[in-house]
Amino acid sequence: MSNSSEPNMPGVSHTPIVYDDTPIKWEYKKIEKSPDEEQSLDEEELNKLGSEGWELVEVVQVNSWFHYYFKRPAE
């Protein structure tokens, strides 16, 4: 009998899991738009920000202003 704590399963390989507990450092971007003066962010603008690594986290409306919050890992 094997002393291994894992069951013997022929033909099944096990991929090791590596945990990295290094905290991620983020940078943030906030874009404010007033629907009275400007259009909201369109698909083209959002795709451009996404290609730069920005992820849209939240959109908040305060009075007539829209606040777009983005984050990406800091370099």
C-alpha positions in Angstrom: 0.0 0.0 0.0 1.2 3.5 -0.8 2.0 6.1 1.9 0.6 8.9 -0.3 -2.4 10.8 1.0 -3.8 11.0 -2.5 -5.8 8.1 -3.9 -4.1 6.1 -6.7 -6.0 7.0 -9.8 -4.3 5.7 -13.0 -4.5 8.1 -16.0 -5.4 11.1 -13.9 -2.7 13.8 -13.5 -2.8 16.4 -10.8 -2.0 20.0 -11.5 -0.3 21.7 -8.5 -1.9 24.8 -7.3 0.3 27.7 -6.4 -1.0 30.5 -4.2 0.5 33.9 -4.4 -0.6 36.0 -1.4 1.2 39.1 -2.6 -1.4 41.9 -2.5 -2.3 43.5 -5.8 -1.7 47.2 -6.0 -4.3 49.1 -8.0 -4.5 52.4 -9.8 -7.8 54.1 -10.3 -9.3 56.4 -12.9 -12.5 58.5 -12.5 -14.3 60.0 -15.5 -17.1 62.5 -14.9 -19.7 63.2 -17.5 -22.7 65.5 -17.5 -25.5 64.3 -19.8 -26.5 68.0 -20.2 -23.2 68.9 -21.8 -21.6 65.6 -23.1 -22.6 62.1 -24.1 -22.0 59.2 -21.8 -19.0 57.0 -22.6 -19.8 55.0 -25.8 -18.7 51.5 -26.7 -15.6 52.8 -28.6 -14.3 54.8 -25.6 -15.0 51.9 -23.2 -13.1 49.5 -25.6 -10.2 51.9 -25.8 -10.0 52.1 -22.0 -10.3 48.3 -21.8 -7.4 47.9 -24.3 -5.3 50.0 -21.9 -6.1 47.6 -19.1 -8.8 49.6 -17.4 -11.8 47.7 -16.0 -15.1 49.5 -15.4 -15.9 48.9 -11.7 -19.0 51.1 -11.2 -21.1 54.0 -12.6 -22.7 56.3 -10.1 -25.1 59.1 -10.9 -25.0 62.2 -8.6 -27.6 64.8 -9.6 -27.1 65.1 -13.4 -23.4 63.9 -13.4 -22.3 60.3 -14.1 -19.1 59.2 -12.4 -17.4 56.2 -14.1 -14.8 54.4 -11.9 -12.1 52.2 -13.4 -9.3 50.2 -12.0 -6.2 48.3 -13.2 -3.2 46.7 -11.6 -0.5 49.3 -11.0 2.8 48.8 -12.8 
